[in-house]
Amino acid sequence: MYSKFFISSRKLFPNSEITVTMMNRILITGGGGFIGSHLGRELYRLGKFVRIVDTKFDDYIQETYCNEKLTLDLREFENCLTVTKNVDAVFNLAANMGGIGFITSVGADVMHDNVLINANMLEASRQNAVNRYFFSSSACIYPTYRQNDPNIKGLKEEDAYPADPDNFYGWEKLYSEKMCEAYQHDYGLNVRIARYHNIYGPEGTYKGGREKSPAALCRKVVMADDPGSISVWGDGKQTRSYCYIDDAVRGTIMLMDSNFDRPLNIGSERLVTIDELADMIIKISGKRVTKTHDMSAPQGVRGRNADISLTKKVLGWEPKVTLEEGLSKTYSWIEMMCANEKEVLAVS
């Protein structure tokens, strides 16, 4: 029954765009999650040896997307030593994280777990002489005082300091960036850092409390009656920019294969309000759905947008998938997943 929701792998690179010369044997931590599984699929398609590790696997991607799949807790250093053996490159995407509802309610576990994972992975990569190390950072590292206006200009990489992230998750990511920098400075570890800005798409978390705003709104519209209504968190005037998963994977691989060793934004420069995002999804659905606003719900900073001018300059990368196209694909997948759940319930 599940197989009807299979989404075949997409070829993200024209033959001339990238060679991935620096990586043959690859480890992806957090490979059971959203970005990690999509990244694994593309690297596997490119003919690389791909080892993934996670504590759990969503299994939304149904085709084979790795050579080895290991279930291990990377808060344990010995596990990190095990998984980093005999690999050229490490993509460290393992993290205890989620959408705004999760990261504003959970602080200690996020910081404790992620700092342990990142410290262990850096040291294990050093001891096992990994050639190249990627760290998945976040736009959450940017300071609150730069994000008080919904009409925000894009955040440049140098805007990270003086530091003042608005949540514990952002502080942990910023600290881990500096830890990567220290390992690069002291031990010569070849580091790459991407600051992801609201990556979304199909085959990712869409329910359970850890989903992000595009997936949450898609699910709400799917589940709404026709006519019906959905609840939008906050006043709907807060703004964000969103980057489709295929573009994020392409940018991640290009960064890892480049000579650029400082933090770099991977995101979109198109700013929309959350109300506009919801309206796009409602239009895609074809339903007659109205919006209400939950002012008691967390809504994060008032505005967050990416400046990708440096990324364009050093990588020649920019998003190719429009927000409308990406949301349409995401909505269709979540609609099918919800329909499948209904079928399972009806049978049981």
MARKOLLUM-7952 format. One record per residue (C-alpha): residue in three letters; chain; x, y, z. Coordinates in Angstrom, 2 decimals. Layout:
REM MARKOLLUM-7952
ATOM residu chaine      c1      c2      c3
ATOM    ALA      A       X       Y       Z
...
//
This chain:
REM MARKOLLUM-7952
ATOM residu chaine      c1      c2      c3
ATOM    MET      A    0.00    0.00    0.00
ATOM    TYR      A    2.80    2.39    0.91
ATOM    SER      A    4.56    1.94   -2.42
ATOM    LYS      A    2.08    4.13   -4.23
ATOM    PHE      A    3.65    7.12   -2.45
ATOM    PHE      A    7.07    6.36   -3.88
ATOM    ILE      A    8.80    9.42   -5.34
ATOM    SER      A   11.56    8.45   -7.75
ATOM    SER      A   14.98   10.04   -7.36
ATOM    ARG      A   15.58   13.26   -9.26
ATOM    LYS      A   18.82   13.99  -11.04
ATOM    LEU      A   19.85   17.27   -9.44
ATOM    PHE      A   23.01   17.99  -11.40
ATOM    PRO      A   23.56   18.43  -15.13
ATOM    ASN      A   26.53   16.29  -16.13
ATOM    SER      A   28.81   19.32  -16.39
ATOM    GLU      A   27.79   21.04  -13.13
ATOM    ILE      A   29.62   19.00  -10.53
ATOM    THR      A   32.14   16.20  -10.30
ATOM    VAL      A   32.20   15.50   -6.54
ATOM    THR      A   35.90   14.83   -6.91
ATOM    MET      A   36.82   15.01   -3.24
ATOM    MET      A   34.47   12.31   -1.98
ATOM    ASN      A   34.28    8.59   -2.72
ATOM    ARG      A   33.41    6.97    0.62
ATOM    ILE      A   30.89    9.10    2.48
ATOM    LEU      A   29.31    9.06    5.93
ATOM    ILE      A   26.03   10.89    6.55
ATOM    THR      A   24.98   11.22   10.17
ATOM    GLY      A   21.30   11.97   10.65
ATOM    GLY      A   20.83    9.95    7.47
ATOM    GLY      A   17.42    8.78    8.62
ATOM    GLY      A   16.11   12.34    8.71
ATOM    PHE      A   14.85   14.75    6.08
ATOM    ILE      A   17.93   16.44    4.60
ATOM    GLY      A   20.21   13.50    5.36
ATOM    SER      A   18.11   10.95    3.48
ATOM    HIS      A   17.71   13.19    0.44
ATOM    LEU      A   21.43   13.92    0.47
ATOM    GLY      A   22.21   10.21    0.71
ATOM    ARG      A   19.96    9.43   -2.24
ATOM    GLU      A   21.72   11.94   -4.49
ATOM    LEU      A   25.25   10.90   -3.50
ATOM    TYR      A   24.32    7.23   -3.91
ATOM    ARG      A   22.88    8.04   -7.35
ATOM    LEU      A   26.19    9.73   -8.21
ATOM    GLY      A   27.93    6.42   -7.59
ATOM    LYS      A   29.49    7.14   -4.21
ATOM    PHE      A   29.75    4.69   -1.32
ATOM    VAL      A   27.27    6.03    1.23
ATOM    ARG      A   27.10    4.98    4.87
ATOM    ILE      A   24.26    6.47    6.90
ATOM    VAL      A   23.75    6.41   10.64
ATOM    ASP      A   20.87    7.51   12.83
ATOM    THR      A   18.96    6.46   15.94
ATOM    LYS      A   15.78    6.03   13.90
ATOM    PHE      A   14.77    6.01   10.25
ATOM    ASP      A   11.63    7.66    8.88
ATOM    ASP      A   11.77    5.43    5.77
ATOM    TYR      A    9.81    7.95    3.70
ATOM    ILE      A   12.28    7.34    0.87
ATOM    GLN      A   11.48    3.83   -0.30
ATOM    GLU      A   14.22    3.14   -2.83
ATOM    THR      A   17.77    2.20   -1.84
ATOM    TYR      A   19.73    5.33   -0.99
ATOM    CYS      A   22.82    4.00    0.79
ATOM    ASN      A   25.29    1.14    0.90
ATOM    GLU      A   25.27    0.79    4.70
ATOM    LYS      A   22.61    1.73    7.26
ATOM    LEU      A   23.65    1.76   10.92
ATOM    THR      A   21.47    2.41   13.98
ATOM    LEU      A   23.78    3.99   16.55
ATOM    ASP      A   23.63    6.75   19.17
ATOM    LEU      A   26.30    9.34   18.36
ATOM    ARG      A   26.20   10.77   21.87
ATOM    GLU      A   28.50    7.82   22.58
ATOM    PHE      A   32.06    8.52   21.44
ATOM    GLU      A   32.91    4.92   20.59
ATOM    ASN      A   30.04    4.87   18.09
ATOM    CYS      A   31.46    7.96   16.41
ATOM    LEU      A   34.86    6.28   16.12
ATOM    THR      A   33.18    3.28   14.53
ATOM    VAL      A   31.20    5.16   11.89
ATOM    THR      A   34.05    7.49   10.81
ATOM    LYS      A   36.42    4.63    9.95
ATOM    ASN      A   37.36    4.26    6.29
ATOM    VAL      A   35.46    7.27    4.95
ATOM    ASP      A   36.76   10.25    2.98
ATOM    ALA      A   34.06   12.69    3.92
ATOM    VAL      A   31.62   13.22    6.77
ATOM    PHE      A   28.31   15.07    6.41
ATOM    ASN      A   27.26   15.67   10.01
ATOM    LEU      A   23.52   16.35    9.99
ATOM    ALA      A   22.65   14.46   13.20
ATOM    ALA      A   20.74   16.66   15.63
ATOM    ASN      A   17.93   16.74   18.15
ATOM    MET      A   15.74   19.35   16.49
ATOM    GLY      A   12.37   20.29   15.04
ATOM    GLY      A   10.20   23.22   14.05
ATOM    ILE      A    9.48   26.38   16.03
ATOM    GLY      A    7.10   24.61   18.41
ATOM    PHE      A    9.79   22.13   19.40
ATOM    ILE      A   12.87   24.35   19.63
ATOM    THR      A   11.06   26.97   21.69
ATOM    SER      A    9.88   24.40   24.24
ATOM    VAL      A   12.95   22.15   24.49
ATOM    GLY      A   16.30   23.68   25.41
ATOM    ALA      A   18.42   21.49   27.66
ATOM    ASP      A   18.02   18.26   25.69
ATOM    VAL      A   18.71   20.05   22.40
ATOM    MET      A   21.91   21.64   23.68
ATOM    HIS      A   23.09   18.59   25.61
ATOM    ASP      A   22.49   16.06   22.83
ATOM    ASN      A   23.76   18.17   19.95
ATOM    VAL      A   26.91   19.41   21.65
ATOM    LEU      A   27.78   15.81   22.55
ATOM    ILE      A   27.15   14.62   18.98
ATOM    ASN      A   29.16   17.43   17.41
ATOM    ALA      A   32.08   17.21   19.82
ATOM    ASN      A   32.25   13.44   19.39
ATOM    MET      A   32.02   13.60   15.61
ATOM    LEU      A   34.74   16.23   15.29
ATOM    GLU      A   37.16   14.33   17.50
ATOM    ALA      A   36.40   10.98   15.85
ATOM    SER      A   36.85   12.53   12.41
ATOM    ARG      A   40.21   13.92   13.52
ATOM    GLN      A   41.37   10.61   14.95
ATOM    ASN      A   40.30    8.70   11.83
ATOM    ALA      A   41.90   11.27    9.48
ATOM    VAL      A   38.71   12.20    7.62
ATOM    ASN      A   39.58   14.35    4.60
ATOM    ARG      A   36.59   16.67    4.67
ATOM    TYR      A   33.95   17.44    7.31
ATOM    PHE      A   30.57   19.12    6.77
ATOM    PHE      A   28.53   20.68    9.58
ATOM    SER      A   24.86   21.53    9.14
ATOM    SER      A   24.26   24.84   10.86
ATOM    SER      A   21.13   26.96   10.80
ATOM    ALA      A   19.72   30.42   10.19
ATOM    CYS      A   18.74   30.25   13.87
ATOM    ILE      A   22.28   31.40   14.70
ATOM    TYR      A   21.50   34.93   13.52
ATOM    PRO      A   20.88   37.53   16.25
ATOM    THR      A   17.42   38.50   17.40
ATOM    TYR      A   18.15   42.24   17.15
ATOM    ARG      A   18.56   41.90   13.37
ATOM    GLN      A   15.19   40.16   12.96
ATOM    ASN      A   12.63   42.45   14.58
ATOM    ASP      A   11.11   43.75   11.32
ATOM    PRO      A    9.00   41.60    8.98
ATOM    ASN      A   10.46   43.57    6.04
ATOM    ILE      A   13.94   42.33    6.83
ATOM    LYS      A   16.82   42.48    4.40
ATOM    GLY      A   18.64   39.25    3.76
ATOM    LEU      A   21.00   38.17    6.52
ATOM    LYS      A   24.63   38.06    5.43
ATOM    GLU      A   27.10   35.59    6.91
ATOM    GLU      A   28.94   38.34    8.78
ATOM    ASP      A   25.70   39.40   10.48
ATOM    ALA      A   26.07   36.51   12.97
ATOM    TYR      A   28.05   38.70   15.40
ATOM    PRO      A   27.65   40.21   17.95
ATOM    ALA      A   25.77   37.03   18.80
ATOM    ASP      A   22.21   36.91   20.16
ATOM    PRO      A   20.27   33.89   18.81
ATOM    ASP      A   16.62   33.81   19.85
ATOM    ASN      A   16.62   30.19   21.07
ATOM    PHE      A   18.82   27.51   22.62
ATOM    TYR      A   19.03   25.62   19.32
ATOM    GLY      A   20.58   28.67   17.67
ATOM    TRP      A   23.14   29.05   20.47
ATOM    GLU      A   24.12   25.39   20.14
ATOM    LYS      A   24.57   25.71   16.38
ATOM    LEU      A   26.70   28.82   16.76
ATOM    TYR      A   28.87   27.19   19.42
ATOM    SER      A   29.30   24.12   17.20
ATOM    GLU      A   30.36   26.35   14.30
ATOM    LYS      A   33.13   27.74   16.50
ATOM    MET      A   34.10   24.23   17.57
ATOM    CYS      A   34.50   23.31   13.89
ATOM    GLU      A   36.60   26.42   13.42
ATOM    ALA      A   38.80   25.41   16.37
ATOM    TYR      A   39.38   21.92   14.95
ATOM    GLN      A   40.25   23.48   11.63
ATOM    HIS      A   42.68   25.91   13.30
ATOM    ASP      A   44.36   23.46   15.67
ATOM    TYR      A   44.28   20.20   13.71
ATOM    GLY      A   43.83   21.22   10.09
ATOM    LEU      A   40.47   19.46    9.74
ATOM    ASN      A   39.05   20.48    6.37
ATOM    VAL      A   35.67   21.96    7.40
ATOM    ARG      A   32.61   23.13    5.47
ATOM    ILE      A   29.62   24.82    7.15
ATOM    ALA      A   26.17   25.49    5.67
ATOM    ARG      A   23.63   27.71    7.38
ATOM    TYR      A   20.31   26.27    6.22
ATOM    HIS      A   17.34   28.63    5.89
ATOM    ASN      A   14.01   26.80    6.24
ATOM    ILE      A   14.53   23.75    4.06
ATOM    TYR      A   11.25   22.07    3.09
ATOM    GLY      A    9.86   19.46    0.72
ATOM    PRO      A    8.29   16.00    0.47
ATOM    GLU      A    9.50   12.89    2.28
ATOM    GLY      A   10.04   14.62    5.60
ATOM    THR      A    8.38   15.07    8.98
ATOM    TYR      A    4.83   16.37    8.57
ATOM    LYS      A    3.20   15.51   11.92
ATOM    GLY      A    4.03   14.79   15.54
ATOM    GLY      A    5.22   18.21   16.73
ATOM    ARG      A    8.65   18.43   15.07
ATOM    GLU      A    7.44   19.45   11.62
ATOM    LYS      A    8.22   22.90   10.21
ATOM    SER      A    5.76   25.48    8.95
ATOM    PRO      A    5.35   24.40    5.28
ATOM    ALA      A    4.70   20.78    6.24
ATOM    ALA      A    2.47   21.75    9.17
ATOM    LEU      A    0.34   24.07    7.03
ATOM    CYS      A    0.12   21.50    4.23
ATOM    ARG      A   -1.10   18.89    6.72
ATOM    LYS      A   -3.63   21.28    8.22
ATOM    VAL      A   -5.08   22.13    4.81
ATOM    VAL      A   -5.15   18.47    3.79
ATOM    MET      A   -7.06   17.58    6.96
ATOM    ALA      A   -9.42   20.57    6.78
ATOM    ASP      A  -13.01   20.19    5.63
ATOM    ASP      A  -14.15   21.79    2.38
ATOM    PRO      A  -15.30   24.37    3.23
ATOM    GLY      A  -13.29   24.59    6.43
ATOM    SER      A  -10.65   26.54    8.31
ATOM    ILE      A   -7.10   26.17    9.64
ATOM    SER      A   -5.26   27.80   12.52
ATOM    VAL      A   -2.11   29.79   11.71
ATOM    TRP      A    0.39   30.36   14.52
ATOM    GLY      A    0.89   34.01   15.40
ATOM    ASP      A   -0.62   36.93   13.54
ATOM    GLY      A    0.52   35.62   10.16
ATOM    LYS      A    2.54   38.76    9.43
ATOM    GLN      A    5.87   37.23   10.46
ATOM    THR      A    8.07   36.59    7.43
ATOM    ARG      A   10.41   33.81    6.27
ATOM    SER      A   12.18   32.58    3.14
ATOM    TYR      A   12.05   28.90    2.15
ATOM    CYS      A   14.42   26.68    0.18
ATOM    TYR      A   13.29   23.46   -1.52
ATOM    ILE      A   15.08   20.25   -0.54
ATOM    ASP      A   16.51   19.50   -4.02
ATOM    ASP      A   18.13   22.94   -4.13
ATOM    ALA      A   19.47   22.51   -0.61
ATOM    VAL      A   21.03   19.13   -1.45
ATOM    ARG      A   22.61   20.52   -4.61
ATOM    GLY      A   24.05   23.48   -2.69
ATOM    THR      A   25.31   21.22    0.09
ATOM    ILE      A   27.23   18.96   -2.30
ATOM    MET      A   28.63   21.93   -4.20
ATOM    LEU      A   29.84   23.51   -0.96
ATOM    MET      A   31.45   20.29    0.22
ATOM    ASP      A   33.22   19.91   -3.12
ATOM    SER      A   34.44   23.53   -3.09
ATOM    ASN      A   37.47   25.20   -1.52
ATOM    PHE      A   35.35   27.55    0.61
ATOM    ASP      A   35.85   26.86    4.32
ATOM    ARG      A   33.73   29.51    6.08
ATOM    PRO      A   30.00   29.44    6.96
ATOM    LEU      A   27.76   29.93    3.95
ATOM    ASN      A   24.02   30.54    3.62
ATOM    ILE      A   21.95   27.91    1.80
ATOM    GLY      A   18.52   29.40    1.33
ATOM    SER      A   16.24   31.63   -0.73
ATOM    GLU      A   16.02   35.41   -0.95
ATOM    ARG      A   12.26   35.38   -1.57
ATOM    LEU      A   10.50   36.69    1.54
ATOM    VAL      A    6.86   35.78    2.27
ATOM    THR      A    4.56   36.20    5.26
ATOM    ILE      A    3.21   33.09    6.96
ATOM    ASP      A   -0.25   34.19    5.84
ATOM    GLU      A    0.99   34.29    2.24
ATOM    LEU      A    2.51   30.84    2.66
ATOM    ALA      A   -0.80   29.49    3.95
ATOM    ASP      A   -2.71   31.16    1.09
ATOM    MET      A   -0.40   29.53   -1.47
ATOM    ILE      A   -1.05   26.12    0.04
ATOM    ILE      A   -4.81   26.70    0.17
ATOM    LYS      A   -4.76   27.70   -3.51
ATOM    ILE      A   -2.80   24.53   -4.38
ATOM    SER      A   -5.37   22.42   -2.53
ATOM    GLY      A   -8.34   23.83   -4.44
ATOM    LYS      A  -10.30   23.84   -1.20
ATOM    ARG      A  -12.41   26.63    0.31
ATOM    VAL      A  -10.39   27.13    3.48
ATOM    THR      A  -10.23   30.21    5.71
ATOM    LYS      A   -7.59   31.10    8.30
ATOM    THR      A   -7.77   31.89   12.01
ATOM    HIS      A   -4.77   33.03   14.06
ATOM    ASP      A   -3.52   31.54   17.32
ATOM    MET      A   -1.75   34.38   19.13
ATOM    SER      A   -0.76   32.11   22.01
ATOM    ALA      A    1.36   29.87   19.76
ATOM    PRO      A    5.12   30.42   19.25
ATOM    GLN      A    6.01   32.36   16.12
ATOM    GLY      A    9.75   33.06   16.47
ATOM    VAL      A   11.44   36.21   15.18
ATOM    ARG      A    9.38   38.73   13.22
ATOM    GLY      A   11.38   38.35   10.04
ATOM    ARG      A   14.13   36.11    8.67
ATOM    ASN      A   15.52   36.15    5.15
ATOM    ALA      A   18.70   34.87    3.51
ATOM    ASP      A   21.28   36.91    1.63
ATOM    ILE      A   22.88   34.42   -0.76
ATOM    SER      A   25.12   36.83   -2.66
ATOM    LEU      A   28.25   35.19   -1.24
ATOM    THR      A   26.92   31.72   -2.09
ATOM    LYS      A   26.26   32.80   -5.67
ATOM    LYS      A   29.78   34.22   -5.89
ATOM    VAL      A   31.77   31.30   -4.49
ATOM    LEU      A   29.62   28.36   -5.64
ATOM    GLY      A   27.61   29.69   -8.55
ATOM    TRP      A   24.57   28.29   -6.73
ATOM    GLU      A   21.09   29.66   -6.30
ATOM    PRO      A   17.67   28.02   -5.91
ATOM    LYS      A   16.00   26.74   -9.06
ATOM    VAL      A   12.67   25.50   -7.66
ATOM    THR      A   10.03   28.20   -7.14
ATOM    LEU      A    8.12   28.30   -3.87
ATOM    GLU      A    4.88   27.52   -5.70
ATOM    GLU      A    6.40   24.47   -7.40
ATOM    GLY      A    8.02   23.20   -4.21
ATOM    LEU      A    4.86   23.65   -2.16
ATOM    SER      A    2.81   21.85   -4.81
ATOM    LYS      A    5.12   18.81   -4.62
ATOM    THR      A    5.13   18.93   -0.83
ATOM    TYR      A    1.35   19.25   -0.58
ATOM    SER      A    0.79   16.35   -2.99
ATOM    TRP      A    3.06   14.08   -0.98
ATOM    ILE      A    1.51   15.00    2.39
ATOM    GLU      A   -1.97   14.61    0.91
ATOM    MET      A   -1.07   11.09   -0.21
ATOM    MET      A    0.46   10.24    3.18
ATOM    CYS      A   -2.67   11.38    5.00
ATOM    ALA      A   -4.86    9.41    2.59
ATOM    ASN      A   -2.76    6.34    3.24
ATOM    GLU      A   -3.22    6.78    6.99
ATOM    LYS      A   -6.98    6.93    6.51
ATOM    GLU      A   -6.90    3.72    4.46
ATOM    VAL      A   -4.92    1.96    7.16
ATOM    LEU      A   -7.36    3.10    9.84
ATOM    ALA      A  -10.32    2.00    7.72
ATOM    VAL      A   -8.82   -1.48    7.24
ATOM    SER      A   -7.96   -1.84   10.91
//
